[in-house]
Amino acid sequence: MKLDSYVDFFRQTSPYIHKHRGKTFVIALDGDTVTHANFHRTIHDIALLQSLGIRIVLVHGGRLQIDQRIAQSGEQSQFHNKLRVTNTTAMQSVKEALGSTRWQIEAELSTGLPNSPMHGAKIKAIGGNFITAKPIGILNGVDYQHTGEVRGIDDESIQQQLQLGGLVLISPIGFSPTGEAFNLSYQELAAKTAIAINAEKLILVTEMAGILEDKNLIRSLSMPEAKSLLKKSNNSAQNKLLDTACSACSEGVKRVHLVSCAEDGALLTELFTRNGSGTLVMQDHSDVIRAAGIDDVGGILDLIAPLEEQQILVKRSRELLETEISQFTLVVHPEGNLLGCAALYPIADSNDGEIACMATDPEFLGQGIASRLLERLEADAVKMGIKKLFVLTTQAAHWFLEKGFVETELKDLPQQKQSLYNYQRNSRIFSKIL
Ligand SMILES: CC(C)(COP(=O)(O)OP(=O)(O)OC[C@H]1O[C@@H](n2cnc3c(N)ncnc32)[C@H](O)[C@@H]1OP(=O)(O)O)[C@@H](O)C(=O)NCCC(=O)NCCS
């Protein structure tokens, strides 16, 4: 990387560094992540997060390792309704597999050779009996034996260790007051830990890039959107992630990130760049983003009329809106009132598109409504094969600059748009490569 692009890049990350410092993240690594060729890089990136002042709880899984260990012991893994039945011999394999996976993580966290990114990191990995568990018991006649569920989390002790600067490493085994050990789902454990310690974020790292719909990566989902995708999709691995994300969000975790271990640096990209790398599931916004329909024309007119009068937006007649309604996307309150709108127009015979008529109800400004609309329009544009977005604005130049748009000149607009340029409005022109 050239020196100036390195300096630029470093400066661009600073708002994120400020934002994340002092916050608590629960990071869940599945067993496949630990065996992946990128594993040591993933751990180095986690160490870097800690050096930047983020308080980290790491929860690991080990399904793959458990399967291998059970096979080595000459037994067969038993599942019922996709849930492991852990008998006494299987439980021995679970302990061995999770113990060995844990040592592997601790070893990686302890490296510090002078020529490695871990040099000087001095991570203190802390463990303990933070988790109490209870048996799942007998479901539909099947006794799950040592397969358990979380009963309690000693959040105070975890917080104390974080306060002392430790990285808390939790394995998916919990103990009952009777002294028995239970095999837990690491995803459930990570979500419950994030809820118990009031974490800012839960980050699920797996081999999956995030949530895909029609092979396209979805960058962000509100909880209602995640729930409706859960109902539609029959991809069980994806659904498990969505389910975990929804349960964490519904109990107070504001943001759940689904990040890939297979893509080098995906964790850092997700946390320190505007566009991220995986899928972000956000707590219920109590409003919904959806495509506009003909019944929305009246609401859009009401929303944009004052802005048209102030000449902030170009005047649109009811007839024009009716014709172009399918280009509009809306943010709507559950009770039906319109909170924001924006339109996306593909520009014919090009790979370009234009964003227009972006407006937020003045009573709801500053709540991220326009940001979410823009995110959605950008995702829609990518799906439509649009490579570059333009926007013309008189009042919101800085808003678009902060969203990664750069100012451009009239001659850079597609020809047909140039001929329609209104010199009297004298709008500034911005573009963004998608
Ligand atoms: C621009 C607009 C859509 C932003 O709506 P919003 O829902 O409040 O936006 P968000 O909540 O996602 O972003 C809020 C942030 O952007 C900033 N912001 C809002 N309008 C801005 C503007 N015109 N210029 C610069 N920054 C702006 C806010 O100060 C806030 O920043 P902060 O969190 O650091 O305080 C809204 O101000 C609006 O309706 N403007 C009039 C219409 C317009 O100019 N549309 C653009 C032409 S298509």
PDBQT file of the ligand as one rigid body, heavy atoms in Angstrom, charges set to zero:
ROOT
HETATM    1  C1  LIG A 501     -30.536  14.509   4.251  1.00  0.00    +0.000 C 
HETATM    2  C2  LIG A 501     -31.653  13.817   5.029  1.00  0.00    +0.000 C 
HETATM    3  C3  LIG A 501     -32.397  12.898   4.102  1.00  0.00    +0.000 C 
HETATM    4  C4  LIG A 501     -31.019  13.032   6.194  1.00  0.00    +0.000 C 
HETATM    5  O1  LIG A 501     -32.034  12.365   6.915  1.00  0.00    +0.000 OA
HETATM    6  P1  LIG A 501     -31.849  11.620   8.335  1.00  0.00    +0.000 P 
HETATM    7  O2  LIG A 501     -32.832  10.515   8.369  1.00  0.00    +0.000 OA
HETATM    8  O3  LIG A 501     -31.880  12.614   9.424  1.00  0.00    +0.000 OA
HETATM    9  O4  LIG A 501     -30.371  11.066   8.184  1.00  0.00    +0.000 OA
HETATM   10  P2  LIG A 501     -29.617  10.086   9.165  1.00  0.00    +0.000 P 
HETATM   11  O5  LIG A 501     -30.350   9.978  10.456  1.00  0.00    +0.000 OA
HETATM   12  O6  LIG A 501     -29.307   8.832   8.439  1.00  0.00    +0.000 OA
HETATM   13  O7  LIG A 501     -28.258  10.883   9.390  1.00  0.00    +0.000 OA
HETATM   14  C5  LIG A 501     -28.208  11.869  10.363  1.00  0.00    +0.000 C 
HETATM   15  C6  LIG A 501     -26.845  12.519  10.368  1.00  0.00    +0.000 C 
HETATM   16  O8  LIG A 501     -26.662  13.257   9.144  1.00  0.00    +0.000 OA
HETATM   17  C7  LIG A 501     -26.517  14.634   9.478  1.00  0.00    +0.000 C 
HETATM   18  N1  LIG A 501     -27.252  15.395   8.471  1.00  0.00    +0.000 N 
HETATM   19  C8  LIG A 501     -28.579  15.424   8.258  1.00  0.00    +0.000 A 
HETATM   20  N2  LIG A 501     -28.863  16.232   7.216  1.00  0.00    +0.000 NA
HETATM   21  C9  LIG A 501     -27.679  16.693   6.780  1.00  0.00    +0.000 A 
HETATM   22  C10 LIG A 501     -27.315  17.585   5.735  1.00  0.00    +0.000 A 
HETATM   23  N3  LIG A 501     -28.219  18.152   4.949  1.00  0.00    +0.000 N 
HETATM   24  N4  LIG A 501     -26.018  17.844   5.536  1.00  0.00    +0.000 NA
HETATM   25  C11 LIG A 501     -25.070  17.294   6.351  1.00  0.00    +0.000 A 
HETATM   26  N5  LIG A 501     -25.361  16.448   7.357  1.00  0.00    +0.000 NA
HETATM   27  C12 LIG A 501     -26.652  16.155   7.572  1.00  0.00    +0.000 A 
HETATM   28  C13 LIG A 501     -27.130  14.804  10.861  1.00  0.00    +0.000 C 
HETATM   29  O9  LIG A 501     -26.572  15.911  11.526  1.00  0.00    +0.000 OA
HETATM   30  C14 LIG A 501     -26.750  13.490  11.514  1.00  0.00    +0.000 C 
HETATM   31  O10 LIG A 501     -25.387  13.504  11.879  1.00  0.00    +0.000 OA
HETATM   32  P3  LIG A 501     -24.943  13.224  13.408  1.00  0.00    +0.000 P 
HETATM   33  O11 LIG A 501     -25.519  11.890  13.742  1.00  0.00    +0.000 OA
HETATM   34  O12 LIG A 501     -23.465  13.266  13.359  1.00  0.00    +0.000 OA
HETATM   35  O13 LIG A 501     -25.570  14.324  14.166  1.00  0.00    +0.000 OA
HETATM   36  C15 LIG A 501     -32.646  14.839   5.652  1.00  0.00    +0.000 C 
HETATM   37  O14 LIG A 501     -31.912  15.851   6.285  1.00  0.00    +0.000 OA
HETATM   38  C16 LIG A 501     -33.584  15.479   4.664  1.00  0.00    +0.000 C 
HETATM   39  O15 LIG A 501     -34.715  15.056   4.510  1.00  0.00    +0.000 OA
HETATM   40  N6  LIG A 501     -33.135  16.555   3.975  1.00  0.00    +0.000 N 
HETATM   41  C17 LIG A 501     -33.931  17.280   3.008  1.00  0.00    +0.000 C 
HETATM   42  C18 LIG A 501     -34.004  16.589   1.678  1.00  0.00    +0.000 C 
HETATM   43  C19 LIG A 501     -32.684  16.468   0.966  1.00  0.00    +0.000 C 
HETATM   44  O16 LIG A 501     -31.864  17.384   0.946  1.00  0.00    +0.000 OA
HETATM   45  N7  LIG A 501     -32.483  15.295   0.337  1.00  0.00    +0.000 N 
HETATM   46  C20 LIG A 501     -31.269  14.998  -0.399  1.00  0.00    +0.000 C 
HETATM   47  C21 LIG A 501     -31.439  15.218  -1.850  1.00  0.00    +0.000 C 
HETATM   48  S1  LIG A 501     -31.985  13.799  -2.694  1.00  0.00    +0.000 SA
ENDROOT
TORSDOF 0
